[in-house]
Amino acid sequence: MTRPALDALDLEQAPEAVLAALAALRTRDAPTHGGRVLSYVYDPGVPELDELAAGAVRAMQPVNGLDPTTFGSVAALERDVVAFARDLLGGDEDTVGTVTSGGTESCLLAVQSARDTWLAERGLRPGEARPRLVAPVTVHAAFHKAAHLYGLELDLVPVASSGPSAGAVDAGVLGARLTAGPAGAADVALVVVSAPSYPHAALDPVAEVAALAADAGVPVHVDACIGGFALPFWPDLPAWDLRVPGVTSLSADLHKYAFAPKGASVLLHRDRDRQRAQYFATTRWPGYPVVNPTLLGSRSGGPLGAAWAILRALGRDGLATLAGRARRATLALGDAVSGIEGLRVVGVPAGPLLAVATDEEAAADRRVDPHLWADAVAAHGWTLQAQPGLTQGDGTRLPHTTHLTVTPVTEGVLEDLVPVLAAAADKVRGRPRPDATALLGALPPLDGGARPGAGLDSAAAAALLDAIGLGAVGEEGPDAGPGVGPMAPLLALVEALPAPFVERLLVELLARLVEPRAA
Ligand SMILES: *Cc1c(COP(=O)(O)O)cnc(C)c1O
């Protein structure tokens, strides 16, 4: 077959061969479907929805979301998605919103808008003051990033480390922190709470916090990135969305429990002016006038189109059915874990996720370390996510845990997964967590300075990665599979090392992964 237009290009490789190479690379990935990976991916278990999303991406991918006046489809789709989210999440006719590229971008923009509103109210410019962002320690890392990028002081409040509200912040403790500044709460630009938190699936006391914040004149963002499209269908939860007085903005990821392909989230603002503060506009250059509601300039219409198509197809009832499947699976997994000697579920999960910790009430030789457990589960072909422990500002310790994000497809694989969870626990019960001291001994004296990785250049960081056996992560090989190997020793190391130092090492690991390789 001749293909004149292609042949005229004197191609390096035929499209079929290019796609075959892509398919070969994809076979090495962790599986995105089928429920074997319990984080990162949100599988509704309905292949037709993937087809629908792919069709919508195809229809919208050439469109540039930069200019909804030129590409009116973008404006129409965004209006629909924002309206759906607003109605689902307790907004009213004054609630406005934006579709962003993901949860991180929604969180960044919420903080940027709060900071700029705070500055404008005081006649200040960025850099002239450093307001506080007050949040529980369990707030998503995207807010650490936002504080870093936008020059806010991240003021983290401890959460309950045990009991039924484990992982949730106490409203009184947060309220006291709010007014503890030199000028009371006057230096707080934003309070953030989670519905629920990613690490522990804990629902923060949104209404109580919002009431205290409103009294202090401080806006509140609810990070419902993970819960936004699932919690509306969860029974027996206290109000947590825009229905709550005092909540000023809310983020909800379409690419999580609305099952859109990656690249879509919604940020809602209760009032127009706070949303307008999120825009960037300039006419002070010799090019087209720039008006950006989000961080990007040119952006594909694909993710928006796919999210719109899936919401339109599913509607509320479809989302409710899928959330119900995820909920039943979450309850079943919670029961299964609670029935395993030596393990326990942290707190009471609000939403389709849960964290698993060691049951300290079990005798030492009957306890199960959650990271050794996750590694043993991985040997059966299932991927759980190891999370480090954390010492909070008040000295209390949040245990290291293993995270499970539960999706609708999980319900159908419970009979395979539950026995694996039990067998893996049997395999590692009584075994202590790896001791990081031996690895630490191999390292030179550490610089625990405040600057990230102060004193480590890329060569030194690479040498250290080699020393701890992580120098070759991602190298090609016949057996190269997903992941960096056992998580238990790695996470023990992460906890034992000063954060700036281990952060620098992880940067090196990831940066080297995408460096071009010698042919
Ligand atoms: C996933 C998540 C985010 C960040 O979202 P990304 O889409 O990964 O950028 C923020 N907050 C919470 C609670 C999340 O679960």
PDBQT file of the ligand as one rigid body, heavy atoms in Angstrom, charges set to zero:
ROOT
HETATM    1  C1  LIG A 601      -4.589  13.261  44.553  1.00  0.00    +0.000 C 
HETATM    2  C2  LIG A 601      -4.705  14.340  45.585  1.00  0.00    +0.000 A 
HETATM    3  C3  LIG A 601      -4.175  15.619  45.373  1.00  0.00    +0.000 A 
HETATM    4  C4  LIG A 601      -3.274  15.964  44.207  1.00  0.00    +0.000 C 
HETATM    5  O1  LIG A 601      -3.803  15.587  43.025  1.00  0.00    +0.000 OA
HETATM    6  P1  LIG A 601      -2.996  15.225  41.707  1.00  0.00    +0.000 P 
HETATM    7  O2  LIG A 601      -4.108  15.022  40.762  1.00  0.00    +0.000 OA
HETATM    8  O3  LIG A 601      -2.200  13.998  41.975  1.00  0.00    +0.000 OA
HETATM    9  O4  LIG A 601      -2.130  16.381  41.350  1.00  0.00    +0.000 OA
HETATM   10  C5  LIG A 601      -4.444  16.584  46.325  1.00  0.00    +0.000 A 
HETATM   11  N1  LIG A 601      -5.140  16.293  47.429  1.00  0.00    +0.000 NA
HETATM   12  C6  LIG A 601      -5.623  15.061  47.682  1.00  0.00    +0.000 A 
HETATM   13  C7  LIG A 601      -6.391  14.802  48.949  1.00  0.00    +0.000 C 
HETATM   14  C8  LIG A 601      -5.417  14.039  46.774  1.00  0.00    +0.000 A 
HETATM   15  O5  LIG A 601      -5.868  12.810  47.026  1.00  0.00    +0.000 OA
ENDROOT
TORSDOF 0
